[in-house]
Each structure stands twice: as C-alpha cells, then as structure tokens.
Amino acid sequence: MRLIVLAAFAGLLATGAHAGMLASVHQEPDGRVSVKILPPNPHIGWQAYFDYEAPTGINVTVEYPCPAGSYVANGAYYMNSAGEPGLTVGANHWSRTDPTKWVWDFNWPSGAPAGTHIFTSVNCQS
C-alpha cells in the first residue's frame, strides 16, 4: 500500500514543527517513509528547522530543498534522545542529481524507536 499525504505540519504529523511548514510524506514499497519538505518562507541562509516525528518501526528519508535560484551549501540535523539508539545515517549530503536540495537517510536496526523526532535544516546560497 502506498500512502501519500500533504499536510500542514502544525501538529498534524509532527509536533513542534515550524508553523506553516508543509511536506509531502509517502511510504515506499520497501516500507521506508519519504519526507519532502516545502519551506514556508524560503530565503537565502539557514532555513527553519523542520521537526518530523518518525513512525515507530520505520526508516526515514528526508529531502529539504532550497528556493528557486539558489543551491544548498550544507545541511544540518539533530535527533532527540529517543531516536539515538542504533541510529545510522546512510546519507547526509546534497542530492547528486539536484544541488538545490539536501538528503538524509535515517536508519535503525528495527526502524525508528517510539517517540523519535528528526530535526533538519539547510543553508541556502545564491
């Protein structure tokens, strides 16, 4: 089953997310959840941190783009303590096919532990 969601992340799929942030979320055939962030007020420099509450038992890929006409200089993430045990980050880099976005792959041996929050941001330059 493929799940596709477009939601305002003011408490619907994430708690504490920057007000007005949007993201598309879908589940891949292998079970991984893919989150594509749509920043509310894109600008040059560091974007607002996006807070995603990972579904328990699921690995997560996050893409965070920069506004049109800019590229991503670097990305940052942090994890709450619930998500740290067993975490491996398989990707933490600009997209090889699209330098306007940063990509992270967050993996755990049995998927995300309950209560995991992933916080991501990008630094956009022109």
Secondary structure, 3 states (H helix, E strand, C coil): CCCEEEEECCCCCCCCCCCCCEEEEEECCCCCEEEEEECCCCCCEECCCEEEECCCCCCEEEEEECCCCCEEEEEEEEECHHHCCCCEEEEEEECCCCCCEEEEEEECCCCCCCCCEEEEEEEEEC
